[in-house]
């Protein structure tokens, strides 16, 4: 599963707070358990390439949504056994089975008589103190590009960090602009630090072939280093993920 880091326009998966915990009892006294409230919906990328349609019904032949959860430790490593909860697709939301409070990686898979239809991007859900909602929007006619970046300085290619670039400035960001051969532009703006450690994801894009331009910018949107263009990157459908890898950005 893919670890989610939210970009500024990313609509694929969101985590928010909900109410309620489950109290059980055993021989040692009360034990407070928690739950993840999973929500799912299906959408198409609109013809403008920058927004999603209103929610669609479950796709034909799709009847089951499975919530996948697994514990995560403080370092981000998966711990404990994976857990699966299966729901009827038409319900569009459901609570997980009771879980011990803590951090979990969560994702949804969608399936039916024809097998697996789609898998959501995953998110880290913190139910240590309160139950949370995990929302997945499945893009039927497209998916997401995944990328990270590696920052280098000068001809020696010395590694640098986003903090090095930010010195004396209020913000450094990374833009990723997707361009199709029909001149549809899909801009994304990320905090620089996001792609240093984890992969991050673009906004949803329709199935097609794209040139992806990655450029470092300041808070006013002015370039602070050269851009890198990745050509002819193919996006499929059914919430697919196209991994662009780690992009090296070089600075004077």
N, C-alpha and C positions, 0 to 999 in steps of 0.2 A: 504494500500500500504506500501511497505517496504522503509525505508529511506536508501539511498545509502551512504556508505562511501567507497571510492575506495581503494582496496588493490593494491599492486605493480604490480600484474599480471592481475588484473581484466579487462575483455574486454566487460562486459555486457552493460555498459552505460557510455557515455562520454559527456561532455559539452564543447563546444568551441565557439569562437566568430565568428559572421558573421556581415554583414553590413546592414545598412538601418534602418530607423524608419518610422513610418507612421504618417503624420501630418493631423489632422482633425480640423475642426473649429466649434465653437458654438457661442452663443450670447456673451459669455464672452471673446472671443479671441481664439487663437490657442491652441490646446492641442496635445502634442506629445505622441503618443502611441508606443508600442513595440510589438515584435513578437518572438515566439519560432519556430525555423526551425527544425522540427522533421524529422529524418532519421531512417530507419529501415532496417534490413536484417536478413536472416535466415541461420543458420549454423549447422553443426554437429561437435561434438568433434572427432578429428582424432583418429585412433587406438593407437597412442602413448600416448594418454591421456593428453597431455600437450598443444595442439594447436587446432585451429578451422579450418574447411574446408573453401574454398572459398564460397562466397555467393550462396545460393540456391534460386530458384524461390519461390514465395508464395506457401505454401502447398496446396495440392488438396482440393478444397472446401472452402478455405479461401479467402475472397474477401474484407474484411473491416478492417481497422486499425483505432482505436480511440485514440486520444491524450487526456489524462486526465490532467488537470491543476487545481491547487488551490493555492491561495495566502498563504504566510508564513510570520509571523512577525519576529522581530529581535530575539525572544527567540526560534524560530523554531516551534511555534504553528500554526496550520492551521487557516486561516481566510477567510471570504467571502465564496461565493457559489462555489461548484465545477463546472468546465467548461469542456465540451466535444466537440471536433472537430473530425468529421469522414472523412476518406479519402479512396480512392481506394487502395487496397494493392499493386497492380502492380506499382503504382507511386514510391514507395520506399522512397519518401520524400515529405514533404509539410509544408507550413507555417501555424501556428495557426491563428485564428481570432485575430484581434488587441487586445492587452492587455495593461492595465495601467502599466507603469514601476514599477518594484519591484521584490521581491523574489517569486518564485513559486515552488511548488513540481510538478514534471512532470513524467508521465509514459505512456506507450503504452499498449493497449490490442488488441489482434488479434482475429477475429471471422469470422464465415461463416455460411453456412446453417446448420451445426451441432452444432452451438452455440459457446461458448468461446473456443478458441484453446490455447492461451497462454497469459501471462501478463509479461511485463518487470519489472525489478527492477526500482524503481523510483530514481530521482535525484533532488537536489535543484538547480534551474536555476535562476541566477541573471541577470535580464534584466533591471536593474535600469538605466544603462547608455548606453548599447548597446545590440542589438539583439544577441541571442545565438543559437547555434546548439545543439540539444539534440539527441544523437545517441543511439539506442538500438539494440543490437545483440541478436536475439532470438535463443536459443540453442534447436534444435529439438529433439536430442537424449539424452538430459541430463538437467542439471540445476546447481544450486549453493548451497553450504552449508553456512548458516548464523550463526555467533557466536559473542560473546563478552567475556570479561574476568574480573575477580575480583581478585585482588592481595592481599595476606595476608602474615603476618610475624610471624614465630615461632609457638610454641604450643598454644600461646594465641590467635592466628588468628587475630591479630591487622590489620586493614585495612591499606594498603600502596598504594602509587601511582607510576606511571611510573617515575615521577620526582624523587622520593626517590631512585629508582633503578639506575637512570642515573647518580646520584652524583658521580663525579670522572671518569665517562666514557663518550665517545663521542656519544654513542647510545645504546639503548636497544630495541630489536625487539621481535616480537612473530612469530614463525613459525608454520604453520599448514601443516602437511604432510599427504596426503591421500593415503592409500595403499589398493589395491584390492587383491582378492585371486589369481589373475593372475600376481601379483608382478608389477603392474603399479604404479609408484610413482608420485604424483602430489604435488610439493612443492609450498607453498606460504609464502611470507615474508611480515609482516605488521609492521608499526610503532606501538610501544607499546600503544601510546596515543589513537589510533583509536578505540580500543575495550573497552576503559574505559568508554566512554560516549554513543557511538552509537554501534549498531550492524555493523559488517563488513561482507564481503562476500569473499569466496574463488574464485579462478579461475573456469571457467566452467569445469564440469566433466560429463562423460558419465553415463547413467543410470546403476545402479548396487549397490552393497553393499560394504561399505568401513569401514576400521578402520582409525580414525582420531587422529593423535598425535599432541598435542599442547605443545610447549616448548618455554620458554624465552631464548633469545640468545643475545650476545653482537655483536658489529660491525664486529668482525672477524668470527662470526657464532658459537662461543663456548657457550655451555649451561651455564646459570647463575642460574639455578634453575631446579627442577625436572619437567619432562614432565607429561602430563595427556593424556591417551589414551581412546578414546571413541570408543567402538567396535560396529560392525554390524549396521552402520548407512546407511539407504537406501536412494538412490537418484532415483527419477522418471525421466520422460522426459518432453518435452514441456516447457522448461525453468522453471521447478519447483524449489521451495525453500524448503530445509530441514533445519529447525531451530534447531541448537545444543544447544541453550540456552546460559547462562552465565557460563563459565568454571572458577572454582576457582583454581588459581595457588598459591601454598604455597612456601615461601622462608625461608631458615634457619635464 
